[in-house]
Structure formats: structure tokens, C-alpha cells
């Protein structure tokens, strides 16, 4: 429905590959949840914000794309 209305939405709480695959099939383009990463503490977040591409690439062991 949000795609037809041209609204950006975020699927929260994605925890499994099955959930990710379902959302991809349904056209969901924005997701977040433990399947991608666990919350970062302050030090890790600061490091990520300083070097987002390097950190994201090194953290993606299972190459998840949406």
C-alpha cells in the first residue's frame, strides 16, 4: 500500500532471513532489525559515523541487500 501511495516506510524488527525475503518480495525497500545488526554502543556508533562505508562493509559478513 505504501508503494502505491509513494510513502517511504521502514520495516522494523526484522530478525530472520525469511522475514527479509518476504519483505523484499513485497517491495519493502527500508528495513532495520537484529538480522542486520545489533544496537551499537556510543563508542562503536562514533566510530561508525566517522567511517560508515568501511565499518558497514566489514560488518556485513552475509552481504544483505534490499
Predicted model as a PDB file, atoms N, CA, C, CB and O in Angstrom, pLDDT in the B-factor column:
MODEL        1                                                                  
ATOM      1  N   UNK A   1       0.823  -1.188   0.000  1.00 76.00           N  
ATOM      2  CA  UNK A   1       0.000   0.000   0.000  1.00 76.00           C  
ATOM      3  C   UNK A   1       0.874   1.261   0.000  1.00 76.00           C  
ATOM      4  CB  UNK A   1      -0.940  -0.007   1.210  1.00 76.00           C  
ATOM      5  O   UNK A   1       0.593   2.210  -0.732  1.00 76.00           O  
ATOM      6  N   UNK A   2       1.939   1.269   0.826  1.00 78.00           N  
ATOM      7  CA  UNK A   2       2.773   2.469   0.873  1.00 78.00           C  
ATOM      8  C   UNK A   2       3.460   2.737  -0.457  1.00 78.00           C  
ATOM      9  CB  UNK A   2       3.813   2.339   1.968  1.00 78.00           C  
ATOM     10  O   UNK A   2       3.685   3.894  -0.813  1.00 78.00           O  
ATOM     11  N   UNK A   3       3.798   1.681  -1.200  1.00 74.00           N  
ATOM     12  CA  UNK A   3       4.415   1.877  -2.512  1.00 74.00           C  
ATOM     13  C   UNK A   3       3.451   2.576  -3.466  1.00 74.00           C  
ATOM     14  CB  UNK A   3       4.861   0.530  -3.103  1.00 74.00           C  
ATOM     15  O   UNK A   3       3.853   3.461  -4.221  1.00 74.00           O  
ATOM     16  N   UNK A   4       2.189   2.183  -3.432  1.00 82.00           N  
ATOM     17  CA  UNK A   4       1.197   2.813  -4.311  1.00 82.00           C  
ATOM     18  C   UNK A   4       0.958   4.266  -3.927  1.00 82.00           C  
ATOM     19  CB  UNK A   4      -0.121   2.040  -4.266  1.00 82.00           C  
ATOM     20  O   UNK A   4       0.639   5.092  -4.781  1.00 82.00           O  
ATOM     21  N   UNK A   5       1.111   4.581  -2.637  1.00 87.00           N  
ATOM     22  CA  UNK A   5       0.913   5.946  -2.166  1.00 87.00           C  
ATOM     23  C   UNK A   5       2.200   6.762  -2.214  1.00 87.00           C  
ATOM     24  CB  UNK A   5       0.368   5.933  -0.755  1.00 87.00           C  
ATOM     25  O   UNK A   5       2.211   7.939  -1.856  1.00 87.00           O  
ATOM     26  N   UNK A   6       3.292   6.123  -2.662  1.00 86.00           N  
ATOM     27  CA  UNK A   6       4.599   6.782  -2.746  1.00 86.00           C  
ATOM     28  C   UNK A   6       5.066   7.300  -1.387  1.00 86.00           C  
ATOM     29  CB  UNK A   6       4.541   7.935  -3.743  1.00 86.00           C  
ATOM     30  O   UNK A   6       5.576   8.414  -1.273  1.00 86.00           O  
ATOM     31  N   UNK A   7       4.882   6.471  -0.362  1.00 85.00           N  
ATOM     32  CA  UNK A   7       5.294   6.797   1.002  1.00 85.00           C  
ATOM     33  C   UNK A   7       6.490   5.923   1.358  1.00 85.00           C  
ATOM     34  CB  UNK A   7       4.118   6.590   2.023  1.00 85.00           C  
ATOM     35  O   UNK A   7       6.510   4.730   1.054  1.00 85.00           O  
ATOM     36  N   UNK A   8       7.479   6.522   2.000  1.00 85.00           N  
ATOM     37  CA  UNK A   8       8.620   5.744   2.478  1.00 85.00           C  
ATOM     38  C   UNK A   8       8.283   5.194   3.857  1.00 85.00           C  
ATOM     39  CB  UNK A   8       9.921   6.611   2.523  1.00 85.00           C  
ATOM     40  O   UNK A   8       7.863   5.937   4.744  1.00 85.00           O  
ATOM     41  N   UNK A   9       8.470   3.889   4.032  1.00 87.00           N  
ATOM     42  CA  UNK A   9       8.235   3.276   5.335  1.00 87.00           C  
ATOM     43  C   UNK A   9       9.423   2.381   5.670  1.00 87.00           C  
ATOM     44  CB  UNK A   9       6.900   2.463   5.348  1.00 87.00           C  
ATOM     45  O   UNK A   9      10.190   1.988   4.791  1.00 87.00           O  
ATOM     46  N   UNK A  10       9.559   2.069   6.952  1.00 92.00           N  
ATOM     47  CA  UNK A  10      10.643   1.220   7.424  1.00 92.00           C  
ATOM     48  C   UNK A  10      10.035   0.021   8.137  1.00 92.00           C  
ATOM     49  CB  UNK A  10      11.610   2.005   8.366  1.00 92.00           C  
ATOM     50  O   UNK A  10       9.232   0.170   9.058  1.00 92.00           O  
ATOM     51  N   UNK A  11      10.430  -1.172   7.697  1.00 93.00           N  
ATOM     52  CA  UNK A  11      10.008  -2.388   8.390  1.00 93.00           C  
ATOM     53  C   UNK A  11      10.954  -2.593   9.567  1.00 93.00           C  
ATOM     54  CB  UNK A  11      10.007  -3.638   7.426  1.00 93.00           C  
ATOM     55  O   UNK A  11      12.153  -2.796   9.375  1.00 93.00           O  
ATOM     56  N   UNK A  12      10.425  -2.541  10.765  1.00 94.00           N  
ATOM     57  CA  UNK A  12      11.238  -2.689  11.966  1.00 94.00           C  
ATOM     58  C   UNK A  12      11.141  -4.100  12.502  1.00 94.00           C  
ATOM     59  CB  UNK A  12      10.812  -1.687  13.035  1.00 94.00           C  
ATOM     60  O   UNK A  12      10.158  -4.802  12.265  1.00 94.00           O  
ATOM     61  N   UNK A  13      12.162  -4.507  13.224  1.00 95.00           N  
ATOM     62  CA  UNK A  13      12.135  -5.794  13.908  1.00 95.00           C  
ATOM     63  C   UNK A  13      12.438  -6.983  13.023  1.00 95.00           C  
ATOM     64  CB  UNK A  13      10.817  -5.988  14.528  1.00 95.00           C  
ATOM     65  O   UNK A  13      12.035  -8.101  13.347  1.00 95.00           O  
ATOM     66  N   UNK A  14      13.137  -6.781  11.911  1.00 95.00           N  
ATOM     67  CA  UNK A  14      13.487  -7.895  11.025  1.00 95.00           C  
ATOM     68  C   UNK A  14      14.576  -8.723  11.705  1.00 95.00           C  
ATOM     69  CB  UNK A  14      13.965  -7.379   9.616  1.00 95.00           C  
ATOM     70  O   UNK A  14      15.673  -8.229  11.966  1.00 95.00           O  
ATOM     71  N   UNK A  15      14.262  -9.987  11.989  1.00 95.00           N  
ATOM     72  CA  UNK A  15      15.188 -10.832  12.747  1.00 95.00           C  
ATOM     73  C   UNK A  15      15.623 -12.092  12.014  1.00 95.00           C  
ATOM     74  CB  UNK A  15      14.560 -11.219  14.040  1.00 95.00           C  
ATOM     75  O   UNK A  15      16.552 -12.764  12.462  1.00 95.00           O  
ATOM     76  N   UNK A  16      14.983 -12.433  10.903  1.00 95.00           N  
ATOM     77  CA  UNK A  16      15.323 -13.681  10.212  1.00 95.00           C  
ATOM     78  C   UNK A  16      15.447 -13.460   8.710  1.00 95.00           C  
ATOM     79  CB  UNK A  16      14.269 -14.758  10.497  1.00 95.00           C  
ATOM     80  O   UNK A  16      14.925 -12.485   8.169  1.00 95.00           O  
ATOM     81  N   UNK A  17      16.137 -14.367   8.050  1.00 95.00           N  
ATOM     82  CA  UNK A  17      16.274 -14.343   6.589  1.00 95.00           C  
ATOM     83  C   UNK A  17      14.894 -14.470   5.943  1.00 95.00           C  
ATOM     84  CB  UNK A  17      17.215 -15.488   6.099  1.00 95.00           C  
ATOM     85  O   UNK A  17      14.625 -13.836   4.923  1.00 95.00           O  
ATOM     86  N   UNK A  18      14.034 -15.277   6.527  1.00 97.00           N  
ATOM     87  CA  UNK A  18      12.687 -15.469   5.973  1.00 97.00           C  
ATOM     88  C   UNK A  18      11.905 -14.154   5.986  1.00 97.00           C  
ATOM     89  CB  UNK A  18      11.923 -16.551   6.771  1.00 97.00           C  
ATOM     90  O   UNK A  18      11.219 -13.826   5.017  1.00 97.00           O  
ATOM     91  N   UNK A  19      12.010 -13.405   7.083  1.00 96.00           N  
ATOM     92  CA  UNK A  19      11.328 -12.110   7.146  1.00 96.00           C  
ATOM     93  C   UNK A  19      11.885 -11.160   6.093  1.00 96.00           C  
ATOM     94  CB  UNK A  19      11.469 -11.490   8.549  1.00 96.00           C  
ATOM     95  O   UNK A  19      11.128 -10.461   5.418  1.00 96.00           O  
ATOM     96  N   UNK A  20      13.202 -11.133   5.953  1.00 94.00           N  
ATOM     97  CA  UNK A  20      13.835 -10.283   4.951  1.00 94.00           C  
ATOM     98  C   UNK A  20      13.356 -10.646   3.551  1.00 94.00           C  
ATOM     99  CB  UNK A  20      15.357 -10.399   5.036  1.00 94.00           C  
ATOM    100  O   UNK A  20      12.994  -9.764   2.772  1.00 94.00           O  
ATOM    101  N   UNK A  21      13.352 -11.930   3.226  1.00 95.00           N  
ATOM    102  CA  UNK A  21      12.934 -12.366   1.895  1.00 95.00           C  
ATOM    103  C   UNK A  21      11.471 -12.006   1.625  1.00 95.00           C  
ATOM    104  CB  UNK A  21      13.140 -13.879   1.744  1.00 95.00           C  
ATOM    105  O   UNK A  21      11.133 -11.573   0.523  1.00 95.00           O  
ATOM    106  N   UNK A  22      10.610 -12.181   2.615  1.00 95.00           N  
ATOM    107  CA  UNK A  22       9.203 -11.816   2.457  1.00 95.00           C  
ATOM    108  C   UNK A  22       9.069 -10.327   2.159  1.00 95.00           C  
ATOM    109  CB  UNK A  22       8.403 -12.182   3.720  1.00 95.00           C  
ATOM    110  O   UNK A  22       8.352  -9.931   1.240  1.00 95.00           O  
ATOM    111  N   UNK A  23       9.763  -9.507   2.941  1.00 93.00           N  
ATOM    112  CA  UNK A  23       9.673  -8.061   2.747  1.00 93.00           C  
ATOM    113  C   UNK A  23      10.210  -7.638   1.382  1.00 93.00           C  
ATOM    114  CB  UNK A  23      10.434  -7.336   3.849  1.00 93.00           C  
ATOM    115  O   UNK A  23       9.632  -6.764   0.734  1.00 93.00           O  
ATOM    116  N   UNK A  24      11.300  -8.244   0.945  1.00 92.00           N  
ATOM    117  CA  UNK A  24      11.836  -7.946  -0.382  1.00 92.00           C  
ATOM    118  C   UNK A  24      10.818  -8.292  -1.454  1.00 92.00           C  
ATOM    119  CB  UNK A  24      13.145  -8.711  -0.625  1.00 92.00           C  
ATOM    120  O   UNK A  24      10.599  -7.521  -2.388  1.00 92.00           O  
ATOM    121  N   UNK A  25      10.190  -9.468  -1.315  1.00 93.00           N  
ATOM    122  CA  UNK A  25       9.187  -9.904  -2.292  1.00 93.00           C  
ATOM    123  C   UNK A  25       8.009  -8.940  -2.345  1.00 93.00           C  
ATOM    124  CB  UNK A  25       8.692 -11.314  -1.955  1.00 93.00           C  
ATOM    125  O   UNK A  25       7.418  -8.733  -3.405  1.00 93.00           O  
ATOM    126  N   UNK A  26       7.670  -8.354  -1.212  1.00 88.00           N  
ATOM    127  CA  UNK A  26       6.543  -7.426  -1.135  1.00 88.00           C  
ATOM    128  C   UNK A  26       6.928  -5.995  -1.534  1.00 88.00           C  
ATOM    129  CB  UNK A  26       5.975  -7.428   0.272  1.00 88.00           C  
ATOM    130  O   UNK A  26       6.084  -5.099  -1.525  1.00 88.00           O  
ATOM    131  N   UNK A  27       8.195  -5.785  -1.883  1.00 87.00           N  
ATOM    132  CA  UNK A  27       8.614  -4.474  -2.354  1.00 87.00           C  
ATOM    133  C   UNK A  27       9.114  -3.534  -1.269  1.00 87.00           C  
ATOM    134  CB  UNK A  27       7.494  -3.836  -3.056  1.00 87.00           C  
ATOM    135  O   UNK A  27       9.294  -2.342  -1.522  1.00 87.00           O  
ATOM    136  N   UNK A  28       9.338  -4.043  -0.079  1.00 89.00           N  
ATOM    137  CA  UNK A  28       9.850  -3.202   1.003  1.00 89.00           C  
ATOM    138  C   UNK A  28      11.313  -2.864   0.720  1.00 89.00           C  
ATOM    139  CB  UNK A  28       9.702  -3.914   2.387  1.00 89.00           C  
ATOM    140  O   UNK A  28      12.118  -3.747   0.421  1.00 89.00           O  
ATOM    141  N   UNK A  29      11.645  -1.582   0.818  1.00 87.00           N  
ATOM    142  CA  UNK A  29      12.997  -1.142   0.470  1.00 87.00           C  
ATOM    143  C   UNK A  29      13.797  -0.649   1.669  1.00 87.00           C  
ATOM    144  CB  UNK A  29      12.927  -0.052  -0.560  1.00 87.00           C  
ATOM    145  O   UNK A  29      15.000  -0.422   1.540  1.00 87.00           O  
ATOM    146  N   UNK A  30      13.173  -0.476   2.823  1.00 91.00           N  
ATOM    147  CA  UNK A  30      13.849   0.028   4.025  1.00 91.00           C  
ATOM    148  C   UNK A  30      13.556  -0.933   5.174  1.00 91.00           C  
ATOM    149  CB  UNK A  30      13.381   1.491   4.378  1.00 91.00           C  
ATOM    150  O   UNK A  30      12.397  -1.183   5.504  1.00 91.00           O  
ATOM    151  N   UNK A  31      14.619  -1.469   5.782  1.00 92.00           N  
ATOM    152  CA  UNK A  31      14.417  -2.381   6.906  1.00 92.00           C  
ATOM    153  C   UNK A  31      15.425  -2.090   7.997  1.00 92.00           C  
ATOM    154  CB  UNK A  31      14.527  -3.846   6.454  1.00 92.00           C  
ATOM    155  O   UNK A  31      16.471  -1.487   7.758  1.00 92.00           O  
ATOM    156  N   UNK A  32      15.090  -2.530   9.199  1.00 92.00           N  
ATOM    157  CA  UNK A  32      16.037  -2.496  10.299  1.00 92.00           C  
ATOM    158  C   UNK A  32      15.693  -3.636  11.242  1.00 92.00           C  
ATOM    159  CB  UNK A  32      16.012  -1.120  11.036  1.00 92.00           C  
ATOM    160  O   UNK A  32      14.558  -4.111  11.274  1.00 92.00           O  
ATOM    161  N   UNK A  33      16.665  -4.061  11.994  1.00 92.00           N  
ATOM    162  CA  UNK A  33      16.429  -5.126  12.950  1.00 92.00           C  
ATOM    163  C   UNK A  33      17.692  -5.910  13.244  1.00 92.00           C  
ATOM    164  CB  UNK A  33      15.357  -6.051  12.442  1.00 92.00           C  
ATOM    165  O   UNK A  33      18.734  -5.682  12.629  1.00 92.00           O  
ATOM    166  N   UNK A  34      17.595  -6.834  14.184  1.00 91.00           N  
ATOM    167  CA  UNK A  34      18.743  -7.624  14.619  1.00 91.00           C  
ATOM    168  C   UNK A  34      19.327  -8.479  13.503  1.00 91.00           C  
ATOM    169  CB  UNK A  34      18.351  -8.504  15.772  1.00 91.00           C  
ATOM    170  O   UNK A  34      20.493  -8.865  13.577  1.00 91.00           O  
ATOM    171  N   UNK A  35      18.543  -8.785  12.470  1.00 91.00           N  
ATOM    172  CA  UNK A  35      19.101  -9.569  11.373  1.00 91.00           C  
ATOM    173  C   UNK A  35      20.257  -8.830  10.712  1.00 91.00           C  
ATOM    174  CB  UNK A  35      18.019  -9.891  10.340  1.00 91.00           C  
ATOM    175  O   UNK A  35      21.225  -9.449  10.271  1.00 91.00           O  
ATOM    176  N   UNK A  36      20.156  -7.519  10.644  1.00 87.00           N  
ATOM    177  CA  UNK A  36      21.206  -6.710  10.024  1.00 87.00           C  
ATOM    178  C   UNK A  36      22.318  -6.374  11.002  1.00 87.00           C  
ATOM    179  CB  UNK A  36      20.618  -5.433   9.462  1.00 87.00           C  
ATOM    180  O   UNK A  36      23.496  -6.547  10.687  1.00 87.00           O  
ATOM    181  N   UNK A  37      21.959  -5.898  12.177  1.00 84.00           N  
ATOM    182  CA  UNK A  37      22.943  -5.550  13.196  1.00 84.00           C  
ATOM    183  C   UNK A  37      22.256  -5.334  14.532  1.00 84.00           C  
ATOM    184  CB  UNK A  37      23.731  -4.294  12.790  1.00 84.00           C  
ATOM    185  O   UNK A  37      21.081  -4.971  14.591  1.00 84.00           O  
ATOM    186  N   UNK A  38      22.989  -5.559  15.582  1.00 85.00           N  
ATOM    187  CA  UNK A  38      22.502  -5.253  16.926  1.00 85.00           C  
ATOM    188  C   UNK A  38      22.795  -3.782  17.211  1.00 85.00           C  
ATOM    189  CB  UNK A  38      23.169  -6.185  18.004  1.00 85.00           C  
ATOM    190  O   UNK A  38      23.631  -3.176  16.542  1.00 85.00           O  
ATOM    191  N   UNK A  39      22.111  -3.206  18.201  1.00 86.00           N  
ATOM    192  CA  UNK A  39      22.375  -1.800  18.518  1.00 86.00           C  
ATOM    193  C   UNK A  39      23.853  -1.580  18.849  1.00 86.00           C  
ATOM    194  CB  UNK A  39      21.496  -1.343  19.695  1.00 86.00           C  
ATOM    195  O   UNK A  39      24.511  -2.458  19.407  1.00 86.00           O  
ATOM    196  N   UNK A  40      24.360  -0.406  18.501  1.00 87.00           N  
ATOM    197  CA  UNK A  40      25.752  -0.065  18.773  1.00 87.00           C  
ATOM    198  C   UNK A  40      25.856   0.779  20.038  1.00 87.00           C  
ATOM    199  CB  UNK A  40      26.368   0.681  17.580  1.00 87.00           C  
ATOM    200  O   UNK A  40      24.998   1.620  20.303  1.00 87.00           O  
ATOM    201  N   UNK A  41      26.915   0.551  20.821  1.00 92.00           N  
ATOM    202  CA  UNK A  41      27.150   1.416  21.968  1.00 92.00           C  
ATOM    203  C   UNK A  41      27.721   2.739  21.470  1.00 92.00           C  
ATOM    204  CB  UNK A  41      28.110   0.741  22.997  1.00 92.00           C  
ATOM    205  O   UNK A  41      28.002   2.882  20.280  1.00 92.00           O  
ATOM    206  N   UNK A  42      27.894   3.701  22.361  1.00 93.00           N  
ATOM    207  CA  UNK A  42      28.338   5.034  21.966  1.00 93.00           C  
ATOM    208  C   UNK A  42      29.663   5.042  21.234  1.00 93.00           C  
ATOM    209  CB  UNK A  42      28.441   5.903  23.165  1.00 93.00           C  
ATOM    210  O   UNK A  42      29.814   5.750  20.238  1.00 93.00           O  
ATOM    211  N   UNK A  43      30.630   4.263  21.710  1.00 92.00           N  
ATOM    212  CA  UNK A  43      31.949   4.221  21.077  1.00 92.00           C  
ATOM    213  C   UNK A  43      31.873   3.634  19.664  1.00 92.00           C  
ATOM    214  CB  UNK A  43      32.920   3.400  21.933  1.00 92.00           C  
ATOM    215  O   UNK A  43      32.471   4.170  18.731  1.00 92.00           O  
ATOM    216  N   UNK A  44      31.145   2.546  19.516  1.00 88.00           N  
ATOM    217  CA  UNK A  44      31.009   1.915  18.201  1.00 88.00           C  
ATOM    218  C   UNK A  44      30.248   2.813  17.240  1.00 88.00           C  
ATOM    219  CB  UNK A  44      30.300   0.563  18.325  1.00 88.00           C  
ATOM    220  O   UNK A  44      30.573   2.865  16.054  1.00 88.00           O  
ATOM    221  N   UNK A  45      29.239   3.523  17.737  1.00 87.00           N  
ATOM    222  CA  UNK A  45      28.473   4.425  16.871  1.00 87.00           C  
ATOM    223  C   UNK A  45      29.341   5.587  16.401  1.00 87.00           C  
ATOM    224  CB  UNK A  45      27.230   4.957  17.609  1.00 87.00           C  
ATOM    225  O   UNK A  45      29.280   5.975  15.234  1.00 87.00           O  
ATOM    226  N   UNK A  46      30.147   6.141  17.299  1.00 90.00           N  
ATOM    227  CA  UNK A  46      31.053   7.223  16.923  1.00 90.00           C  
ATOM    228  C   UNK A  46      32.020   6.752  15.843  1.00 90.00           C  
ATOM    229  CB  UNK A  46      31.830   7.734  18.152  1.00 90.00           C  
ATOM    230  O   UNK A  46      32.258   7.459  14.864  1.00 90.00           O  
ATOM    231  N   UNK A  47      32.569   5.571  16.021  1.00 87.00           N  
ATOM    232  CA  UNK A  47      33.496   5.007  15.038  1.00 87.00           C  
ATOM    233  C   UNK A  47      32.792   4.804  13.688  1.00 87.00           C  
ATOM    234  CB  UNK A  47      34.075   3.663  15.550  1.00 87.00           C  
ATOM    235  O   UNK A  47      33.351   5.117  12.637  1.00 87.00           O  
ATOM    236  N   UNK A  48      31.571   4.281  13.727  1.00 82.00           N  
ATOM    237  CA  UNK A  48      30.801   4.076  12.501  1.00 82.00           C  
ATOM    238  C   UNK A  48      30.533   5.396  11.785  1.00 82.00           C  
ATOM    239  CB  UNK A  48      29.480   3.375  12.816  1.00 82.00           C  
ATOM    240  O   UNK A  48      30.676   5.483  10.565  1.00 82.00           O  
ATOM    241  N   UNK A  49      30.146   6.419  12.535  1.00 86.00           N  
ATOM    242  CA  UNK A  49      29.836   7.711  11.925  1.00 86.00           C  
ATOM    243  C   UNK A  49      31.070   8.357  11.296  1.00 86.00           C  
ATOM    244  CB  UNK A  49      29.235   8.647  12.963  1.00 86.00           C  
ATOM    245  O   UNK A  49      30.954   9.116  10.334  1.00 86.00           O  
ATOM    246  N   UNK A  50      32.235   8.060  11.834  1.00 87.00           N  
ATOM    247  CA  UNK A  50      33.470   8.606  11.256  1.00 87.00           C  
ATOM    248  C   UNK A  50      33.856   7.888   9.978  1.00 87.00           C  
ATOM    249  CB  UNK A  50      34.612   8.513  12.258  1.00 87.00           C  
ATOM    250  O   UNK A  50      34.423   8.499   9.072  1.00 87.00           O  
ATOM    251  N   UNK A  51      33.556   6.601   9.891  1.00 81.00           N  
ATOM    252  CA  UNK A  51      33.944   5.783   8.732  1.00 81.00           C  
ATOM    253  C   UNK A  51      32.809   4.826   8.363  1.00 81.00           C  
ATOM    254  CB  UNK A  51      35.247   4.987   9.030  1.00 81.00           C  
ATOM    255  O   UNK A  51      32.975   3.613   8.486  1.00 81.00           O  
ATOM    256  N   UNK A  52      31.665   5.340   7.917  1.00 69.00           N  
ATOM    257  CA  UNK A  52      30.488   4.474   7.711  1.00 69.00           C  
ATOM    258  C   UNK A  52      30.663   3.387   6.657  1.00 69.00           C  
ATOM    259  CB  UNK A  52      29.325   5.313   7.329  1.00 69.00           C  
ATOM    260  O   UNK A  52      30.207   2.264   6.874  1.00 69.00           O  
ATOM    261  N   UNK A  53      31.296   3.670   5.539  1.00 67.00           N  
ATOM    262  CA  UNK A  53      31.410   2.649   4.500  1.00 67.00           C  
ATOM    263  C   UNK A  53      32.335   1.526   4.929  1.00 67.00           C  
ATOM    264  CB  UNK A  53      31.910   3.264   3.202  1.00 67.00           C  
ATOM    265  O   UNK A  53      32.012   0.353   4.744  1.00 67.00           O  
ATOM    266  N   UNK A  54      33.469   1.866   5.493  1.00 55.00           N  
ATOM    267  CA  UNK A  54      34.412   0.843   5.936  1.00 55.00           C  
ATOM    268  C   UNK A  54      33.779  -0.043   7.000  1.00 55.00           C  
ATOM    269  CB  UNK A  54      35.696   1.490   6.477  1.00 55.00           C  
ATOM    270  O   UNK A  54      33.867  -1.269   6.924  1.00 55.00           O  
ATOM    271  N   UNK A  55      33.144   0.572   7.986  1.00 52.00           N  
ATOM    272  CA  UNK A  55      32.540  -0.199   9.070  1.00 52.00           C  
ATOM    273  C   UNK A  55      31.398  -1.063   8.560  1.00 52.00           C  
ATOM    274  CB  UNK A  55      32.040   0.730  10.171  1.00 52.00           C  
ATOM    275  O   UNK A  55      31.277  -2.222   8.955  1.00 52.00           O  
ATOM    276  N   UNK A  56      30.560  -0.518   7.689  1.00 53.00           N  
ATOM    277  CA  UNK A  56      29.427  -1.284   7.175  1.00 53.00           C  
ATOM    278  C   UNK A  56      29.912  -2.466   6.346  1.00 53.00           C  
ATOM    279  CB  UNK A  56      28.506  -0.389   6.334  1.00 53.00           C  
ATOM    280  O   UNK A  56      29.365  -3.565   6.445  1.00 53.00           O  
ATOM    281  N   UNK A  57      30.935  -2.242   5.533  1.00 52.00           N  
ATOM    282  CA  UNK A  57      31.446  -3.326   4.702  1.00 52.00           C  
ATOM    283  C   UNK A  57      32.099  -4.413   5.539  1.00 52.00           C  
ATOM    284  CB  UNK A  57      32.439  -2.788   3.688  1.00 52.00           C  
ATOM    285  O   UNK A  57      31.947  -5.597   5.238  1.00 52.00           O  
ATOM    286  N   UNK A  58      32.823  -4.031   6.584  1.00 53.00           N  
ATOM    287  CA  UNK A  58      33.483  -5.036   7.407  1.00 53.00           C  
ATOM    288  C   UNK A  58      32.482  -5.749   8.311  1.00 53.00           C  
ATOM    289  CB  UNK A  58      34.585  -4.393   8.247  1.00 53.00           C  
ATOM    290  O   UNK A  58      32.728  -6.885   8.718  1.00 53.00           O  
ATOM    291  N   UNK A  59      31.361  -5.107   8.634  1.00 53.00           N  
ATOM    292  CA  UNK A  59      30.361  -5.719   9.496  1.00 53.00           C  
ATOM    293  C   UNK A  59      29.447  -6.667   8.730  1.00 53.00           C  
ATOM    294  CB  UNK A  59      29.538  -4.649  10.175  1.00 53.00           C  
ATOM    295  O   UNK A  59      28.854  -7.566   9.325  1.00 53.00           O  
ATOM    296  N   UNK A  60      29.323  -6.477   7.400  1.00 51.00           N  
ATOM    297  CA  UNK A  60      28.434  -7.306   6.588  1.00 51.00           C  
ATOM    298  C   UNK A  60      29.122  -8.618   6.223  1.00 51.00           C  
ATOM    299  CB  UNK A  60      28.002  -6.553   5.311  1.00 51.00           C  
ATOM    300  O   UNK A  60      29.803  -8.714   5.202  1.00 51.00           O  
ATOM    301  N   UNK A  61      28.937  -9.600   7.050  1.00 49.00           N  
ATOM    302  CA  UNK A  61      29.550 -10.894   6.770  1.00 49.00           C  
ATOM    303  C   UNK A  61      28.694 -11.705   5.817  1.00 49.00           C  
ATOM    304  CB  UNK A  61      29.774 -11.670   8.062  1.00 49.00           C  
ATOM    305  O   UNK A  61      29.196 -12.574   5.105  1.00 49.00           O  
ATOM    306  N   UNK A  62      27.384 -11.414   5.806  1.00 54.00           N  
ATOM    307  CA  UNK A  62      26.458 -12.218   4.992  1.00 54.00           C  
ATOM    308  C   UNK A  62      25.868 -11.422   3.844  1.00 54.00           C  
ATOM    309  CB  UNK A  62      25.335 -12.765   5.857  1.00 54.00           C  
ATOM    310  O   UNK A  62      24.865 -11.842   3.267  1.00 54.00           O  
ATOM    311  N   UNK A  63      26.455 -10.288   3.493  1.00 53.00           N  
ATOM    312  CA  UNK A  63      26.017  -9.469   2.365  1.00 53.00           C  
ATOM    313  C   UNK A  63      24.503  -9.433   2.208  1.00 53.00           C  
ATOM    314  CB  UNK A  63      26.640  -9.978   1.094  1.00 53.00           C  
ATOM    315  O   UNK A  63      23.943 -10.191   1.415  1.00 53.00           O  
ATOM    316  N   UNK A  64      23.856  -8.583   2.937  1.00 52.00           N  
ATOM    317  CA  UNK A  64      22.409  -8.430   2.872  1.00 52.00           C  
ATOM    318  C   UNK A  64      22.106  -7.224   2.023  1.00 52.00           C  
ATOM    319  CB  UNK A  64      21.781  -8.290   4.284  1.00 52.00           C  
ATOM    320  O   UNK A  64      22.587  -6.129   2.314  1.00 52.00           O  
ATOM    321  N   UNK A  65      21.319  -7.396   0.977  1.00 55.00           N  
ATOM    322  CA  UNK A  65      20.885  -6.261   0.169  1.00 55.00           C  
ATOM    323  C   UNK A  65      19.374  -6.263   0.076  1.00 55.00           C  
ATOM    324  CB  UNK A  65      21.518  -6.303  -1.241  1.00 55.00           C  
ATOM    325  O   UNK A  65      18.731  -7.311   0.010  1.00 55.00           O  
ATOM    326  N   UNK A  66      18.837  -5.082   0.071  1.00 52.00           N  
ATOM    327  CA  UNK A  66      17.384  -4.929  -0.035  1.00 52.00           C  
ATOM    328  C   UNK A  66      17.074  -4.190  -1.302  1.00 52.00           C  
ATOM    329  CB  UNK A  66      16.794  -4.189   1.188  1.00 52.00           C  
ATOM    330  O   UNK A  66      15.906  -3.945  -1.603  1.00 52.00           O  
TER     331      UNK A  66                                                      
ENDMDL                                                                          
END                                                                             
